[in-house]
Amino acid sequence: MIEELFGLEGKSALVVGASKGLGKAMALALAGAGAAVAVASRSQMLIEEVRDEIIASGRKAFAVKTDISREEDIIGMARRVIDSFGRIDILVNNAGIYIPAMALDMTAEDWDKTLNINLKGFFLSCKAVGRHMADQKSGKIINIASVLGKRAAQTSSAYSASKAAIIQLTRSLALELAPHNINVNAISPGWFETEMVEEELSNPKTRKFFLKKTPLGRFGVPEELGGAVIFLASKASDYMTGETITIDGGFSIC
Ligand SMILES: NC(=O)c1ccc[n+]([C@@H]2O[C@H](COP(=O)([O-])OP(=O)(O)OC[C@H]3O[C@@H](n4cnc5c(N)ncnc54)[C@H](OP(=O)(O)O)[C@@H]3O)[C@@H](O)[C@H]2O)c1
């Protein structure tokens, strides 16, 4: 029963932004549930290490170097994964950057860079893989947003705007892709200790401030997204679309 609902045996997944942090943990979780997993990012060496870890666990894996700020890379990534696995059942859009700056000091270049990767890259990836999923009449798309897509924080205007847009992009795509039997959902993580927030959380004052605002009293570890991504990738979530699951130790309830 559990295996039938949550098992991913025979499914193939693509995790974009899987070289480290949350993306790597989600790629390993999907493989653990039985999926063949393609891992993508700009760092060839790191994605090959993740690929090898998945293969060592007994699952199929494939590494595809991709920069999601380039449309030709995204189209090539989708084509190479389909050539290698024959299909893509699950797409996790996770690649993201955070350039901290107060709005009045942020350059237009950094604004564009953030929106290009965190929003346009997601859209183009959904489009390239979504077309293929529409042809195969099934698919699960999971976009990684953030609690900052709903809450405000200083030095995060571009990042927060991109993540709020991801929540709405997820809803819009859910509506348009539902007739093709494609579910589109999002996960909004709170504070997880990864390279992205390393510098910020290394400041004892900031650390204390966010811990105080988190009812569970600690930051998340990447493996704690595993259950949600398996759920959204599996049959268990077949009647759910356009939704965002928040995993943040309670940060956004206060
Ligand atoms: N950590 C948190 O507290 C937190 C909270 C809320 C939301 N999130 C979101 O969760 C996602 C993962 O974050 P993380 O904390 O795991 O950060 P991370 O450790 O910095 O990892 C970011 C990932 O994105 C990839 N990436 C960045 N730019 C890319 C590009 N142009 N093309 C392809 N891949 C690219 C990186 O790979 P390469 O550098 O190898 O290309 C890496 O795999 C992001 O979308 C982030 O906004 C994180």
The ligand as an ORCA input file, in Angstrom:
! r2SCAN-3c Opt
* xyz 0 1
  N      18.714     27.325      2.163
  C      17.601     27.959      2.504
  O      17.411     28.351      3.659
  C      16.498     28.165      1.472
  C      15.293     28.675      1.946
  C      14.250     28.862      1.045
  C      14.416     28.528     -0.291
  N      15.605     28.037     -0.724
  C      15.703     27.718     -2.153
  O      16.121     26.387     -2.315
  C      16.869     26.243     -3.522
  C      18.196     25.584     -3.194
  O      18.928     26.417     -2.318
  P      20.142     25.918     -1.427
  O      19.966     26.533     -0.104
  O      20.337     24.465     -1.549
  O      21.326     26.728     -2.149
  P      22.769     26.285     -2.664
  O      23.383     25.319     -1.729
  O      23.465     27.558     -2.963
  O      22.428     25.520     -4.039
  C      21.923     26.201     -5.148
  C      21.821     25.251     -6.314
  O      21.381     25.982     -7.462
  C      22.286     25.749     -8.527
  N      22.334     26.884     -9.447
  C      22.494     28.198     -9.153
  N      22.508     28.929    -10.267
  C      22.354     28.058    -11.303
  C      22.285     28.206    -12.711
  N      22.399     29.414    -13.315
  N      22.104     27.100    -13.464
  C      22.016     25.881    -12.899
  N      22.072     25.679    -11.570
  C      22.245     26.752    -10.783
  C      23.625     25.495     -7.836
  O      24.484     24.746     -8.672
  P      25.808     25.299     -9.381
  O      26.348     26.410     -8.565
  O      26.644     24.075     -9.438
  O      25.338     25.727    -10.732
  C      23.154     24.636     -6.661
  O      22.989     23.300     -7.072
  C      17.001     27.647     -4.114
  O      16.020     27.848     -5.104
  C      16.734     28.538     -2.907
  O      16.243     29.803     -3.295
  C      16.664     27.855      0.120
*
